[in-house]
Amino acid sequence: MPALGNAALAAAVLLTAACSAPSPAPPVAAPPAAAAADWSPAPVVPLPSQPPPSLVVDAPLPEQLAMGLIVLRYRAENLRIVPVYGPAALDVSPRIGHVHVTVDDAAWHWADGSGEPLIIQSLPAGPHKVWIGLADPTHKILDQKTVNFVVPAHTGHH
């Protein structure tokens, strides 16, 4: 019987070791082929060549317009929005830049390097347009979009 006892003890030790051993990490799933095509390179290493930058701007939401609030979400493709300016920044890779914004053909504009949505308020009721230019660090416009909208007559503040 001692041989059976030793065999049982050895089996118990092996079973305990197998159960307490850490399980192997699950394999990291690669993105689906369609999604992989939409991914841009991680912005952590210089890129030897870059596709041209482009600007995408969403229309303001009607609920916010009804309150007299214009919120314009935008994103840059193939360019990172950062508050860095000047000719030396042209050599940064991946490419960086900012946006210029003009409301209703004003004679002036402002530059924004935050990458956050543009928020405009207190425009009078009626039609308006906001021009957004995607600019390199030297303020050269690389792409541009104009958003047209109508602020309805409203009462009170938001």
Secondary structure, 3 states (H helix, E strand, C coil): CHHHHHHHHHHHHHHHHHHHCCCCCCCCCCCCHHHHHHCCCCCCCCCCCCCCCEEEECCCCHHHHHCCEEEECEEEECCEECCCCCHHHHHCCCCEEEEEEEECCCCCCEEECCCCCEEEECCCCEEEEEEEEEECCCCCEEEEEEEEEEECCCCCCC
